[in-house]
Amino acid sequence: MLRELGVETLVVAADIAGPLQDSDIERAQVSLVEAERAALTEVNRKDFISFREDYEVYGASAGTIQFMYSGSCEKCHLAVEIDTRKPFWPEVGRAVAT
């Protein structure tokens, strides 16, 4: 992916508070090996098409619009929900209720 953006060199720096223990250095080395392995792996854009979106909008006849949205990713478990109502024509709500 970085190659597609024209990035030829990526500098990775560890942000580890000192004083360092042997286990800190070992963890940093393992992380660098994992980063190298990930950088050498070609990115398949289809692997990232996993975000599902659902939405509903209704309520105009009652005078209040209700908007519900949800989205989630199967791979990274990112999720968001929105549920909001907005009165836009209160007279309609009173006329229906009578």
N, C-alpha and C positions, 0 to 999 in steps of 0.2 A: 504494500500500500504506500509506503514512503517513497518507493521508486516512482510510482505513478504521480506523486506530488513533486517529484524532482529533488527529493532529499537524498543525498548520497552518503552522508555521515550522520550518525546519531550518537551523541555523547550521553552516557549514562553515569550518573554520580550517586553514590550512596549518601543518604542523609541519616547518619547514625550518630547519636550523641555519645561522647566519650566519657570516661575512659573505656576503651574497647576490651571486651573479653574474647577469648578464643572462640566461643560459640557465636559471638556477633560477626566475627570475620568469616566463619564457616557459613553462616546464613547468608551473608552478602555474596560469597562466592557461588553458592547454590543459586541464588537469585539471578546473578549475572549469567550463569550457564543457561538457566531457563529463558532469560531475555534473549540470549544469542540464538537459542533453538527456535524461539518464536519469530525472531527477525528473519531467520532463514527459511521459514515456512511461507509458501505462497498463499496469499489471501484469496479465498473463494467468496466473492460477494454474495452468492446464494446462501452461504452459511449465516448471513446476517439479516436475511429476510424472514424474521420470525416475530415481528411485532404485530399483534392483532388489535384492531380497533373496532369498537361497537358504540353506537350512539342512537339516541331516541330524542325526538322533539315532538311535543304534543301539548294540548291544552288551549289552543286558540279559541275554541268555542266557549270555554269557561272564563276567558279573559286573563288568564295567567299562562304564560308559556313555561313549560318545564323542559329543561335541557339536561340530559344525562349522557355522559361520555365515560368510557373506560378503555384503557389501552394497557397491554401487557406483553412482555417478551418471554417466550418459552425458554430461551437460552440464558439470558442474564437476569431474569426475574424482575426487571424494571417494571413498575406498574404505576398507573395514575388513574384517579377517578374524579369526575366533576359532576355534581348534582346541584343545579341551581334553578330557581323560579323567579320570574319577573312579571309582575302585573303590568299589562299594557292597555287594557281596556276594561276598567272596573265596572262600567255600566253593563257590559255583557254578563259578567258574573252575577250581578243583582237580578238581571232579567231572567236568567236561566233558573235562579233559585226561587223565583216567585211563582 
